[in-house]
Amino acid sequence: MNIMKQIFNIIILTLTLALSACNEWLDINPALEIREEESFSTEQGFQDLLVGAYIRMASSSLYGLNTTVVLPEMITQHWTVRAGTSNELLTSLTGFDYTSSVSKSLLETTWLAYYKTISNLNSLLAHIDEKKALFTDGNYELIKGEAIGLRAFLHLEILRFWSPVTSQINLDDKAIPYVKTVTKDPNELLTRTYREVLDNIINELDQAEALLADDPILTYTNTQLNAPGTLQGSDLTINDFHYFRQVRFNYYAVKAAKARYYLFINNINGIGDTKSLAARYALEVIEAQNSDGSLKFTLGNESEAGYGRLTFPTEHVFAVNNSLATTTLKAAFFEYTTAFTQDKTKLATAYESALHPLDIRYRDQRLWENKTIPLVGDFNYFRKFNDTETTAEADMPLMRLSEMYFIAVECGRPDLFRTFRIARNMDSSIDDTLIDEDAIKERLEKEYRKEFYGEGQMYFFYKRLNYTKFTWPAALSFSWENLLLPLPDSQLLFEI
Amino acid sequence: MPTVRGNFSYEGDITLNYNKTFAERHQLYTGLSFSAGDSQSETYSITAVGFSAINMANLGMAGAYPPDGKPSSTEARSRRVGSILNINYTFDSRYFADLSGKMEGSSKFGANKRTAPFWSVGLGWNLHNESFIKNNKAIDNLRLRASYGTSGSQNFSSYQALTTYRYFSQGYEFWNGSYMIALGNSDLTWQTTKQVNLGLETTLFNRRVNIKVDFYNKLTESLLADINLPTAAGYESYKANIGEVRNRGVEMSANFFLLRDPKGLTWSVGGNLIHNRNEILKISNALEFLNDELMTATGSNPSFLYKEGESMNTIYVVKSLGIDPATGNEIFLNKDGVRVDTWNAEDKVACGVDDPNVWGNLRTMLRWKNLTLNASFSYSLGRDIYNQTLVDKVENISTTRSGVNNPWNNLDRRALYDRWQNPGDNTYFKRITDFSTTYASSRFVMEESELRLSSLNLAYEFSPEWLRKHLKFMEYLTVSCYADDVFHLSTIKRERGTTYPFARNFSVSIATRF
């Protein structure tokens, strides 16, 4: 038996040796995937994760469609369908029914897409400090600043969607989860109080502002940054990752987000008046200058509008670039079966077309194109996002200069409305009408609709100012609960 | 849209065998094999449009790529290694011993645990070769077996163990973007199973009776499952090892030839019986948290919680005392044993197990000359079922026509006739005017025992002599009729085919050979 034992030992030894040598052989890299350690071994890996967050934001489940065109605009009754047809989602949302299966699924998808985007940022931020040495050309500060700022911005967006009207917010009530780590611990993924969420948002926006102090947007003009190549060969050669600041969460996006934040918290029970802070940050964006004294962001003009660029790219403080925009938006708007249309006479009321016949947005069927379809009849196409019937603007704006004007107007600078009115070529008779708070509110309700039709801001305007009735397209009274979105079941199940 | 596929794989094997018979009575067989494999597959597909002629489908004949079109590809690659050592020893054809050891490795497993060892031992005793039985005419074969072994399975993708990123196919200006595929779990380990088996096989009375009995005790450790997360994680779930489960049971099968006459009548009956008891021995903290969440879930679906000491298929619902004849409302028993009028998620208790006590099948074969009849039944006894269709069709009906399934038009008549209407009505179903949702209660947990004639087959085979005489060109001819799901007897009444159509097949077939 001794020999047997020896043979056995040899066998075991050979096997062990053979298999341990194999460990390396078993280590293979998939071609379409990248491992964590590899992803964070280069600056490129960090860049890609940050860009990945923007790409997800530009997808149909977020700003490419659902959180701009669909969810908020359906609730505010902005869309209708051709007479005699119906759309289940539109019926649910215009009836404030958030429990129908279509509404539920929209809310689930939106919620998950938001937090999935945040998980990209969290995984990047978890590794960036230990790899600080990898970065060149100030990209450490740029990437970290953008990621932290964008995380705060996205949480503010989720909060604006899933909070009730301002008067119903209590700082110690549960709001939404504020997620800063990639984690499997359910306790860290539960809702936090408004106080905690708001503190986190402003803290992170402050951090982002400090980190983005050398943002290329401060050095170069947007025209330069949007035309890579023009800077090459000159003294101004810059890092490839420094271009296109308007579609990245730039320094001014932080300012604009702060303006939004202070307007959002204004008059929440226990917070009080924060209008002056909102106005301060809005003005920083409005007044931002290039080194030659020209304005960083300019209000759109007749030639832009004439060309069909009705989101006014020069106003984009922060937008997302969607290379599939044409496919998505053409299908959404240029079919007469669309759920995104509106009645001609109602639109004339909304745009006060009798009073402002030369409004650069509305004149010449620029925003709404009326067509007669054989066997169908009269039909209105919404063409804000489409230059022509076959091409859409790739950049979907999330924060625009016009919104900063509106914030300033609402927060103590009604005089600025005139600048905006002139830019849009509206009639001067409305210039001296903003005499008190109610007049301002009444004007802004009209102007938010005209300006942000299809962009979703109207819904937040109504919630922020505690509206309980819509006057357009038809009078509709409701209770504050009707504007409150329920948390999706996949989250609610875990909330005690 | 042409697709190009490339597959490349290779396998290598080395086997070493050693056989020897010592002193005529000791037989030894040993085998050692080592194998390795690599498999790769890749696909590319390109969509093109504008082909000038319909029969010119070559890619080069296309006019253009479609708008926003792009090539797409998939890639998969895996490698594995394995080695097996087998030692079998037989003494005098009476005693057997097996020993086997295995090392397995795969590139799919997490970096820290690419390889894992497994082993098993087995003993056998051929009683029919012992002198005290050898001469017993009644026993053809009698064997006892015992074995113990470990095995492993790993049914998760590599990215579920390691955090991995993938690239979006869509760009962003001139940059590319990546995203996290899933929440990796670096603690993920193999699911391992330890199994003890005791068995007996016997053939009696000139092979007329065949009986086989097996007892087993199977312990599964590091059980793999998906753990749900609040979706604020950005992901709905992740893979984790959730605990330890034991399956213990008996399997018996028997076959009897009651008549066996090759020329006349042959009749055999047989069947099997399985009893299994499933018990959760240990659960992980993550799962415990999930249980707490499930415990608070409302709705008309029962909860399946994983609790130590209970079966994995235990139904958790609130205990019901039935419908109060005075009011038509359901009365519940809360977790402290007190009668209450309201359903509360936290009062859910274990009310039955959705596993049968015993199940199996029975079959019989009757052959008379060229005619053969085969029938096969399946049965199960003592299984608890939550009667979902009853809840949905009689109580949880919608009052509007806008619902997706338009339930107003698809009701059970009991929704009108059998629900409580007037004080004093002794009914099974709640008040007819109550349109609130009926939540999961024990009122709808029912014990089911069923018997099904799952298939029936009658065949006639023409004899070669007859064929030679009448149909010379044919070598073989059989005509048969077949029916499945012929009948179904159950102790509970419920609708079938509400989610997937229920089908019953009859067929006639002719098989021939020329």
Interface residues (C-beta under 8 A of the other chain):
Chain A: I11 L15 A18 L19 C22 N23 W25 L26 D27 I28 P30 A31 L32 E33 I34 R35 E36 S39 G45 Q47 D48 L49 L50 V51 G52 A53 Y54 I55 R56 A58 S101 E108 W111 L112 Y115 K116 T117 I118 S119 N120 S123 I176 P177 V179 V182 T183 K184 P186 L189 L190 P228 D240 F241 Y243 F244 V247 N321 S323 L324 T326 T327 P488 S490 Q491 L493 F494 E495 I496
Chain B: L32 F34 A36 E42 P67 D68 S73 T74 E75 A76 R77 S78 R79 R80 V81 S83 L85 M103 G105 S106 S107 F109 A111 R114 T115 S158 Y159 L162 T163 T164 Y165 R166 Y167 F168 Q170 G171 Y172 E173 F174 W175 N176 G177 S178 Y179 M180 I181 L183 G184 N185 I227 N228 L229 P230 T231 A232 A233 G234 Y235 E236 Y238 A286 F289 E293 L294 T296 A297 V404
